[in-house]
């Protein structure tokens, strides 16, 4: 894995650990809810990651986009599937999502998917 991705994941984990160590019960419950929402259920964890990617693009959260792209690649999504999902994001989110989609393509390139 690319060192910038390793740095991203390490920093994300460090910050999560800080939030869980120093956050309130509400903080911990929300983080747990987030984790639980992505478990297999009526929808597979794999499908939920793709939904997370689309939602992250629409909401324009680059950290979230990177996180879900990594998980989607690890879940076995093809480049074509990821590109089509980002197309849906563009339609739902509009032109304001274009810079985030550009950066997502950069991340896919780093992940060796382009």
Steps between C-alpha positions, in 0.01 A plus 500: 500500500618852422668683785253792481218250550685337786548844656132581449389176665747534788393859568132406476554224756700731729225761495228239551689367802526853643130564445405173668740554789394857575148517358178472693268201509311668215820512292566132564143400424501689170830342393358158592182572304711594198690171524181298549328660200759350264465141622329238285123513526227513236773673299851360495792689654639518146186675369495736798857608425397596147204693641739667743718606207207654314377680811850627576540648152159667520588642843846600372704335775843413357607303809182294475544453125854370554387269780217350294712474184758293688226278644328465162825397332566251781143369453581425136312770313631550149612833361189503281267448796668775700491742208128434445433553872681834480288587194193452719665729756547766233134482398375515860754752626534721195799682360622602846617140545734513197814595700433211738453256214829624351677427828325162520648410160839603636448267796393217269821555307699476827314178577610359163144485367547720190 
